[in-house]
Amino acid sequence: MVKAQRRTWVWWFDQPPERLWPLLADTPRFNEAMGLPKYQVEEIPRPDGTVLRIGSGTAGGFRLEWEEEPFQWIAPHGFTQTRRFRKGPFSTVSPTLKLTPERGGTEVSYTLEAAPSNPLGWLLLRLGFLDKFGTKTEKLVREAAAHAADTKPHPFDYAAPPVDPAVTQRIDGMVAALEESGNGHGLARRLADHLLTAQEVDLLQIRPLALARSWDSAPRPVIELCLGAVKTGLLTLRWNLLCPRCRGAKATAATLDRLPSGAHCPSCNIDYGRDFTRNVELTFQPAPALRPLTEGEYCLAGPMTTPHVHVQQTLEPGEVRSLSVDLPAGWWRLRTLEPGGSVDLDWREPGAASFPLIVADGDTVRAVPQASPGPLSLENRASHPLTLVVERRDWVADALTAHQVTALQAFRDMFSDEVLRPGDEVAIGTVTLMFTDLKGSTALYDRVGDAHAFHMVREHFAVLAKTVREHDGAIVKTIGDAVMAAFADPADAVRAALAIQSAPPEGLAIKMGLHSGACVAVTLNGRLDYFGSTVNLAARLEGLSQGGDIVLSDRLASDPVVSAVISPLHSLVESAELKGFGAPVSFRRLVPDMVNSYTALS
């Protein structure tokens, strides 16, 4: 049997591991930049609940098929992985990346090991397969380091596919239309250039919040840009149902009413449900006629595919492994890649005590306190190998969730037909609702006449809609002179309320009540609406308003960010018995004098 060959390349860069890791561990981006072809993946559930991943594709004229072992990594210090081939010139191929702090920077080492499966594989190794791979790898590593040092605008040099002149002309027209619509915000050309020049990995799931961050732009203009781009034909939209473990989109739909209420994740071999607040995400792709994207994977499950996972290690039965890694304070989840238990941990003492010993037995995962400071330790007490995972409990970074986007005025204006199936309902973990009404509207009509009063009411609706939109909210519906608005962020709702009441339409007094909590989203009268006790309480609080003031539920006023907003305004604490609520309800009232002082404080 011919032995495996191994090559190691070493570099030093004047950047810390934390800067280099997101680039060098982004294996899909790295593989695409290297010119490797995409491949297909079949995920086969095993009787014990684990998943066998079979990759297949063509590279260099060879038909390849392999078993994909899980990546193992410690962020931001390195990863390793092995592919065991069923077809092709090699029996195994194993890359290993290591990032070691050294001399104020980072020593980067990349090792590639390959074992031939037949004479052809032996010949390829003799002809310098590893050295040629290393030459390409060195080029990309140096490009990534230059990007980390802010001397290169993009992580890797990339030659985008050529664009037909007719397509360019169509795009120019779409850019002009997008800017004319008011949704371009001066960013339409930048978006079009991004669609034509970016790597495919950047276009498979365009996330507006990530795009806004990379462009140093406020989020709402970029969200409105992407929504408007769908209307002009630059983009298509997709609703994704994200797996709670791997965060991958395992069910997708072009419209909200076609998104299922649950899905099966073949990667994790679990079934899961739908929650607008957590795992229903809106993403975008280029219109296929402008920039077609190919099917397949550049890399299925590298470290940056699941960046919330800081540690992933495969242990043999009975193995105990100690790792040198610093985990920051926060909420962590300890689990196995295989089906089994998990445990959540609120880690608040980094440096003062050791992270608990993580013990897995195949059915449960336990966090065992350690008596003295030491390295992170993992133990497998099962009779078979287990892959242990240490992950942040944060949801997908930069995900534009359904509860966020459906609470934006631009979405409701442009996509009023995006509703749930009749009879369908979706839980929303938290939404902030604002109810308003005009004080003494009947007397207003008697005082100024129907025509003038109607004009004043219309102007009041316009002022409310403008202010709500500027504070990232949406008008859900109007009922007579009353308005119901929704906000994903409670602080945005309170700031909008203060902005409205500090400069009300002339001659009108607005009553206002706000509450934040869980509710249910449904389709009613052809639009997305909200139901539940949160809605009822917000409406009842508006009834307690005297006009010119703002009534906030205790829960909303106690939100840390909201509390910081209203603390200079000295709210009054009151309570009242409300219809439909068994006990008296406590609330805060911001009286007109306090509300008017908000403008000066702002």
Backbone hydrogen bonds, N-H to C=O, Kabsch-Sander energy under -0.5 kcal/mol:
donor,donor_aa,acceptor,acceptor_aa,energy
5,Q,114,A,-2.8
7,R,112,L,-2.0
9,W,110,Y,-2.4
11,W,108,V,-2.6
13,F,106,T,-2.4
15,Q,13,F,-1.5
19,R,16,P,-1.3
20,L,16,P,-1.4
21,W,17,P,-3.0
23,L,20,L,-1.1
24,L,20,L,-2.7
25,A,21,W,-2.6
26,D,23,L,-0.7
27,T,25,A,-1.9
30,F,26,D,-2.6
31,N,27,T,-2.7
32,E,28,P,-2.2
33,A,29,R,-2.5
34,M,30,F,-1.7
35,G,31,N,-0.6
35,G,32,E,-1.2
36,L,31,N,-2.2
39,Y,297,E,-2.3
40,Q,56,S,-2.9
42,E,54,I,-2.6
44,I,42,E,-0.6
44,I,52,L,-3.3
46,R,50,T,-3.2
49,G,46,R,-2.1
52,L,44,I,-3.1
53,R,51,V,-0.6
54,I,42,E,-2.9
54,I,52,L,-0.6
55,G,53,R,-0.6
55,G,66,W,-2.6
56,S,40,Q,-2.1
57,G,64,L,-1.9
59,A,62,F,-2.1
62,F,59,A,-2.1
64,L,57,G,-3.3
64,L,62,F,-0.6
65,E,87,K,-1.5
66,W,55,G,-2.5
67,E,84,R,-3.1
68,E,53,R,-2.8
68,E,66,W,-0.5
69,E,67,E,-0.8
69,E,82,T,-1.7
72,Q,80,T,-2.6
73,W,312,Q,-2.3
74,I,78,G,-2.3
75,A,310,H,-3.1
77,H,74,I,-3.0
78,G,74,I,-1.3
79,F,97,L,-1.5
80,T,72,Q,-2.3
81,Q,95,P,-1.5
83,R,93,V,-2.3
84,R,67,E,-2.2
85,F,83,R,-0.7
85,F,91,S,-2.4
86,R,65,E,-3.4
87,K,65,E,-2.1
91,S,115,A,-3.3
92,T,115,A,-1.1
93,V,83,R,-1.6
94,S,113,E,-3.0
96,T,111,T,-2.5
97,L,79,F,-2.7
98,K,109,S,-2.5
99,L,77,H,-2.7
100,T,107,E,-2.5
102,E,105,G,-1.8
105,G,102,E,-2.3
106,T,13,F,-2.6
107,E,100,T,-3.3
108,V,11,W,-2.7
108,V,106,T,-0.6
109,S,98,K,-2.5
109,S,107,E,-0.5
110,Y,9,W,-2.5
111,T,96,T,-2.9
112,L,7,R,-2.4
113,E,94,S,-2.3
114,A,5,Q,-2.4
115,A,92,T,-2.3
117,S,89,P,-2.6
118,N,89,P,-0.9
122,W,118,N,-2.0
123,L,119,P,-2.5
124,L,120,L,-2.4
125,L,121,G,-2.1
126,R,122,W,-2.1
127,L,123,L,-2.0
128,G,125,L,-1.4
129,F,124,L,-1.8
132,K,128,G,-2.6
133,F,129,F,-2.1
134,G,130,L,-2.6
135,T,131,D,-2.0
136,K,132,K,-1.7
137,T,133,F,-2.5
138,E,134,G,-2.8
139,K,135,T,-1.7
140,L,136,K,-1.9
141,V,137,T,-2.8
142,R,138,E,-2.4
143,E,139,K,-1.9
144,A,140,L,-2.7
145,A,141,V,-2.2
146,A,142,R,-2.0
147,H,143,E,-2.1
148,A,144,A,-2.4
149,A,145,A,-1.5
150,D,147,H,-1.7
151,T,146,A,-2.6
152,K,146,A,-0.7
160,A,158,Y,-0.9
167,V,164,D,-0.6
168,T,164,D,-2.1
169,Q,165,P,-2.2
170,R,166,A,-2.0
171,I,167,V,-2.7
172,D,168,T,-2.2
173,G,169,Q,-1.7
174,M,170,R,-2.0
175,V,171,I,-2.8
176,A,172,D,-2.1
177,A,173,G,-2.2
178,L,174,M,-2.5
179,E,175,V,-2.2
180,E,176,A,-2.3
181,S,177,A,-1.6
182,G,179,E,-1.2
183,N,178,L,-0.9
184,G,178,L,-1.0
187,L,184,G,-2.7
191,L,187,L,-2.4
192,A,188,A,-2.4
193,D,189,R,-2.6
194,H,190,R,-2.0
195,L,191,L,-2.2
196,L,192,A,-1.5
197,T,193,D,-1.9
198,A,194,H,-2.1
202,D,199,Q,-1.2
203,L,200,E,-1.9
204,L,200,E,-1.3
206,I,203,L,-0.5
206,I,284,F,-3.1
207,R,205,Q,-0.7
209,L,398,D,-0.5
211,L,207,R,-2.5
212,A,208,P,-2.7
213,R,209,L,-1.8
214,S,210,A,-2.4
215,W,211,L,-1.9
216,D,212,A,-0.5
216,D,213,R,-0.8
217,S,212,A,-3.0
222,V,218,A,-1.0
222,V,219,P,-0.5
223,I,219,P,-2.4
224,E,220,R,-2.9
225,L,221,P,-2.1
226,C,222,V,-2.3
227,L,223,I,-2.5
228,G,224,E,-2.8
229,A,225,L,-2.1
230,V,226,C,-1.3
231,K,227,L,-1.3
232,T,228,G,-1.7
233,G,229,A,-0.8
233,G,230,V,-0.5
234,L,229,A,-1.9
235,L,229,A,-1.4
236,T,285,Q,-2.7
238,R,283,T,-2.6
239,W,253,A,-3.2
240,N,238,R,-0.6
240,N,281,E,-3.3
241,L,251,A,-2.8
242,L,240,N,-0.7
242,L,279,N,-2.8
243,C,248,G,-2.8
247,R,243,C,-1.4
250,K,241,L,-1.6
250,K,248,G,-1.0
251,A,241,L,-0.7
253,A,239,W,-1.8
258,R,255,T,-1.4
259,L,256,L,-1.2
263,A,272,Y,-2.3
265,C,270,I,-3.1
269,N,265,C,-2.0
270,I,265,C,-1.1
272,Y,263,A,-2.5
274,R,261,S,-0.8
276,F,427,A,-1.8
278,R,275,D,-0.7
279,N,275,D,-2.0
280,V,275,D,-0.8
281,E,240,N,-2.5
281,E,279,N,-0.6
282,L,400,L,-2.8
283,T,238,R,-2.7
283,T,281,E,-0.6
284,F,206,I,-1.4
285,Q,236,T,-2.1
287,A,234,L,-2.5
290,L,287,A,-2.3
291,R,287,A,-2.0
297,E,39,Y,-2.8
304,M,25,A,-1.2
305,T,302,G,-1.5
306,T,302,G,-0.8
306,T,303,P,-0.7
309,V,306,T,-2.2
310,H,308,H,-0.7
310,H,390,V,-2.1
311,V,390,V,-1.7
312,Q,73,W,-2.5
313,Q,388,L,-2.2
315,L,313,Q,-0.5
315,L,386,L,-3.2
318,G,380,N,-1.9
319,E,316,E,-2.3
321,R,378,L,-2.7
323,L,376,L,-3.5
325,V,323,L,-1.0
327,L,325,V,-0.6
330,G,347,W,-2.6
332,W,345,L,-3.1
333,R,391,E,-3.1
334,L,343,V,-2.9
335,R,389,V,-2.2
336,T,341,G,-0.6
337,L,387,T,-3.1
341,G,363,D,-0.7
343,V,334,L,-2.2
345,L,332,W,-3.3
347,W,330,G,-2.7
347,W,345,L,-1.0
348,R,346,D,-0.8
351,G,353,A,-0.6
352,A,349,E,-1.0
353,A,349,E,-1.5
357,L,368,V,-2.8
358,I,377,S,-2.4
359,V,357,L,-0.7
359,V,366,R,-2.5
360,A,379,E,-2.4
361,D,364,T,-1.9
362,G,364,T,-0.5
366,R,359,V,-2.9
368,V,357,L,-3.2
368,V,366,R,-0.6
376,L,323,L,-1.7
378,L,321,R,-2.8
379,E,358,I,-2.4
380,N,319,E,-2.4
381,R,360,A,-3.3
381,R,379,E,-0.7
386,L,315,L,-2.1
388,L,313,Q,-2.8
388,L,386,L,-0.7
389,V,335,R,-3.3
390,V,311,V,-2.6
391,E,333,R,-2.5
391,E,389,V,-0.5
392,R,308,H,-3.0
393,R,331,W,-1.8
399,A,396,V,-1.6
401,T,399,A,-1.1
402,A,276,F,-0.5
402,A,280,V,-2.6
403,H,276,F,-1.7
404,Q,401,T,-0.6
405,V,401,T,-2.5
406,T,402,A,-2.4
407,A,404,Q,-0.8
408,L,405,V,-1.5
409,Q,473,G,-1.9
412,R,408,L,-1.8
413,D,409,Q,-2.4
414,M,410,A,-2.6
415,F,411,F,-3.0
418,E,415,F,-2.0
419,V,417,D,-1.3
424,D,421,R,-2.5
426,V,521,A,-2.1
428,I,519,C,-2.5
431,V,517,G,-2.0
432,T,487,F,-2.6
433,L,431,V,-0.5
433,L,515,H,-2.8
434,M,485,A,-2.6
435,F,513,G,-2.8
436,T,483,V,-2.4
437,D,511,K,-1.7
439,K,509,A,-3.0
441,S,438,L,-0.7
444,L,440,G,-1.6
445,Y,441,S,-1.8
446,D,442,T,-1.6
447,R,443,A,-2.4
448,V,444,L,-2.5
449,G,445,Y,-1.4
453,A,449,G,-2.5
454,F,450,D,-2.9
455,H,451,A,-2.1
456,M,452,H,-2.4
457,V,453,A,-2.6
458,R,454,F,-2.4
459,E,455,H,-2.4
460,H,456,M,-2.2
461,F,457,V,-2.2
462,A,458,R,-2.0
463,V,459,E,-2.4
464,L,460,H,-2.4
465,A,461,F,-2.8
466,K,462,A,-2.4
467,T,463,V,-2.5
468,V,464,L,-2.9
469,R,465,A,-2.4
470,E,466,K,-2.3
471,H,467,T,-1.0
471,H,468,V,-0.6
472,D,469,R,-1.8
473,G,468,V,-2.5
474,A,486,A,-2.0
476,V,474,A,-0.6
476,V,484,M,-2.7
477,K,484,M,-1.5
479,I,482,A,-2.1
482,A,479,I,-2.3
483,V,436,T,-2.0
484,M,477,K,-2.6
485,A,434,M,-2.7
486,A,474,A,-2.6
487,F,432,T,-2.1
488,A,472,D,-0.6
493,A,489,D,-1.6
494,V,490,P,-2.0
495,R,491,A,-2.5
496,A,492,D,-2.3
497,A,493,A,-2.3
498,L,494,V,-2.5
499,A,495,R,-2.4
500,I,496,A,-2.4
501,Q,497,A,-2.5
502,S,498,L,-2.0
503,A,499,A,-0.7
503,A,500,I,-0.7
508,L,505,P,-1.8
511,K,437,D,-3.5
513,G,435,F,-2.4
514,L,551,V,-2.4
515,H,433,L,-1.8
517,G,431,V,-2.1
519,C,428,I,-1.9
520,V,531,F,-2.5
521,A,426,V,-3.1
522,V,529,D,-2.2
523,T,424,D,-0.5
524,L,522,V,-0.6
524,L,527,R,-2.8
527,R,524,L,-1.2
529,D,522,V,-3.1
531,F,520,V,-2.3
534,T,518,A,-0.6
536,N,532,G,-1.9
537,L,533,S,-2.7
538,A,534,T,-2.1
539,A,535,V,-2.1
540,R,536,N,-2.3
541,L,537,L,-2.6
542,E,538,A,-1.6
543,G,539,A,-1.2
544,L,540,R,-0.7
544,L,541,L,-1.0
545,S,541,L,-0.6
545,S,542,E,-1.1
548,G,510,I,-2.7
550,I,590,L,-1.8
551,V,512,M,-1.9
552,L,550,I,-0.6
552,L,588,R,-3.0
553,S,514,L,-1.9
554,D,586,S,-1.2
557,A,553,S,-2.6
558,S,554,D,-1.8
559,D,555,R,-0.5
559,D,556,L,-1.3
563,S,559,D,-3.5
564,A,560,P,-1.6
565,V,561,V,-1.5
566,I,562,V,-2.4
567,S,563,S,-1.8
569,L,566,I,-2.2
570,H,567,S,-1.0
572,L,589,R,-2.7
574,E,572,L,-0.6
574,E,587,F,-2.8
576,A,585,V,-1.9
578,L,576,A,-0.5
581,F,578,L,-2.0
585,V,576,A,-3.4
586,S,584,P,-0.5
587,F,574,E,-3.1
588,R,552,L,-3.1
589,R,572,L,-2.6
590,L,550,I,-3.0
591,V,589,R,-0.8
594,M,591,V,-0.7
595,V,591,V,-2.5
596,N,592,P,-2.9
597,S,593,D,-0.9
598,Y,595,V,-1.7
599,T,596,N,-0.6
600,A,596,N,-0.5
601,L,597,S,-2.1
602,S,598,Y,-2.9
